[in-house]
Amino acid sequence: MQVSVEKTSELSRKMTVNVPETVVQEKMAERLKTLARQVKIDGFRPGKVPQHVVNKLYGDKVRGEVAGDLIQSTYYDALRDQDLKPAGQPNIHSLDETEGFKYIAEFEVYPEISLAGVDQLEVTQLSATVEESDVDAMIEKLRTQKKTWSQVERASQESDKVSISFSGVSEGENFTNGKVADFQVEIGAKQMIPGFEDNLVGLKAGDSKTFSVTFPEDYGNAKLAGKVAEFEIEVFNVEAPALPEVDEEFIKSYGTDDGALNTFRADIKSNMQRELEQALHGKLKNAVLEALYEKVQIDIPNVLIDEEIENLKKPYLESAKRQKLKNAESQLPKEMFVEQAKRRVALGMILGEIIHANDLKVDDAKVRWTIEDMAKSYEQPEAYVSWYYGDKSRLQGVQQMVLEDQTVDWLLEKAKIAKETTSFNAIMEANQR
């Protein structure tokens, strides 16, 4: 077997494999001999068909089958011989040869990764505390969750809920499939595109209004993104909110059994502190990964970017399928996901190289702790833990996550860290974006 490799770009390779005719003929002879014992041809007894007759009838087909087998059996040998590590599946095509068998495999390879400077990352570590004013604000949010509504005769204002019908037109095309009826909007909740809810202020039941707003540039529907739209609305009902008192009944409804305000506030603060710690850890990890991504510049195989784009699309397409939305694929252009896919693929390769170069191993105790921590929110935590350990693929997912966290910790130990204090709200709002 002769192998030659041509570098067609930084990561692209064109590998030509030439198998001698003697090997081809040997493989064909074996298969034709077996075939001669099996085929039934008029005029010949079973198993007594002359070899030259079998060759004439089945030679071309058998040569094609042998070619496929030779590709399967020689491709990986050729890669090992040339010390090549392909990223993704190759594009293989065979060449017609009178002597021997030749095929070409085209593929991308993984890049060489230099880890120079990864032990000198500069990272900002944020810190915050849960203040009593933050607890007050959280209690107000909890009151809002249990608000009730009552019909009012006045004009609508901020925080009111209005029941409307509406239709929308952009560039002469109705994009709401006619009129949307019996639609409820809470003014100020930002459930609609910017400007829409503002135009609902000051209206009473029976009022109609026409107004124009512009869809955001990053709007999910590419056909409407950045476009001006004209809406016609009609108001049918206006309701005002009423918040409950923070009394014993209210407190118990959130799981504080003794109904005491002090206990309630302590429970809330404890939960907020836990959420804050998780958010701070997540932001620190992201800061490390972002610094690493900027520090280590690598070429990324296009095939891996394309695969990751498909992975990123899946949740959107599955959601669209559940909602029975049509043409979801066309509304998710590749360009929406390219940068995110590049970052994820690059970081995966860089972290993998750090793990390999420094012989980092997953901490089984941390894996166990992580699974047990996740199990706390279930009624039968022990069963949840057993369920996780009962499936190798599930367990590997947690192991990979823990090993990634360990690698980030390894980078943090060596990084230059600047500390910065901020507020609970700033952290949580940024975490939701």
C-alpha positions, 0 to 999 in steps of 0.5 A, a space after each residue: 500500500 502506497 500513501 501520499 498526503 497533500 496539504 490543501 489548506 491549513 487544516 485540509 488534507 488530501 490523502 491518496 491511497 494506492 493498493 497493489 493489483 495483487 491485493 485486489 486480485 487476491 480479495 476478488 478471487 476469494 469472494 468469487 470462489 465463495 460466490 461460485 459455490 452459492 450462485 444458481 445459473 441455468 445449465 450448471 449444477 449447484 456449486 459446479 459453475 466454472 470460475 470464468 463464467 462467475 467472473 464474467 457475470 459478477 466480476 464488476 460487481 465483486 470488484 466494487 464490493 472489494 473496493 469498498 472493503 479495501 477502503 474500510 480496511 486501509 483508511 485507518 491504517 493509512 492515517 496511522 502511517 501518516 500520523 493524521 488525526 481527522 476531524 469528522 468524516 472524510 469525503 472518499 472517492 475512488 479512481 478507475 485504475 487498470 492496475 491496482 486500486 486507488 482512492 482519495 480521502 479528503 478531510 480536515 485535521 485537528 490543529 496544533 494547539 500551543 498552550 503558551 501563556 495559559 498559566 498567565 491569564 488575567 481574570 476579574 472576579 466579582 463579589 457581592 452580598 445579599 443585603 436586607 434591601 435585596 430581601 425586601 425586593 425579593 419579597 415584593 417579587 413574591 407578592 407580585 407572583 400572587 397578585 390578583 386582578 380586578 376590572 377597572 373603568 379607567 384608562 390603562 396605566 403601567 402594570 395594568 393588564 389589557 385584553 386586546 385583539 391586534 393585527 400586524 402588517 410589515 411591508 404590505 404583508 400581514 404577518 399575524 395570519 389575520 387578527 389575533 383575538 383575546 390576547 392579554 398583555 401586562 403593560 411593563 412586563 416586556 413580553 412584547 417587542 419594544 414600543 408595543 406595550 408603551 402604546 397600550 397606556 391610556 386606553 379604555 375598553 372599547 378604544 382602538 389605536 393604530 401605531 408603528 414600532 420597529 422589530 429588534 435587529 436580533 428578532 427571532 424571525 429573520 423576515 421581521 428583524 429590523 423591519 417597521 411594523 404597523 399594528 391595529 389594536 382594539 381594547 376589550 378589558 382593562 384590569 388593575 393588579 392587587 398585591 397580597 399582604 405579607 401575613 401568616 397565610 402568605 408566608 406559609 404559602 412559600 413553605 415557611 411553616 411557622 408563618 413568622 416574618 423573621 424566619 421567612 426573611 432568613 429562608 429567603 436570604 439563604 436561598 438568595 445567597 445560594 443563587 448568588 454563589 452559583 451565579 458568581 461561580 458561573 461568571 468566574 468560570 465564564 471569565 476564565 474561559 473567555 480569557 482562555 479563548 482570547 489567549 489561545 488562537 487556533 484554526 478550527 475545522 469547519 466540519 466541527 463548526 457545522 456539527 456544533 451549529 446543528 447541535 445548537 439548533 436542536 433545542 429551537 427545532 424541537 421547541 418549534 416542533 412541539 408548538 407545531 410551528 412551520 418553516 422553523 429551519 428557514 428561520 434559523 440561518 447558520 449565521 445566527 450560530 457561527 460565533 457561538 459554535 466556533 467558541 464552543 468547539 475551540 474551547 473544547 479542543 483547548 481544554 482537552 489539550 490542557 487536560 492531556 498536557 497536565 494529566 488532569 484526572 476527574 475527581 470521583 468524589 466531586 462527581 459524587 457530590 455533584 450528583 447528590 447535590 442535584 438529587 436534593 431537589 427530588 423526593 427520592 434523592 437516593 433513587 436519583 443518584 442510583 439512576 445516574 450511576 446506572 447509565 454510563 452515558 449519563 455519568 460521563 456527562 457529569 464527569 465531563 462537567 466536573 473535569 471541566 470545572 477542575 480544569 478551570 480551577 487549575 487555570 485560576 490557581 495560576 491566573 492573575 485575578 483582579 477583584 471587583 465588588 458589585 451588587 446582588 441585582 447586577 449579578 442576577 440581572 447579568 446572569 439572566 441575559 
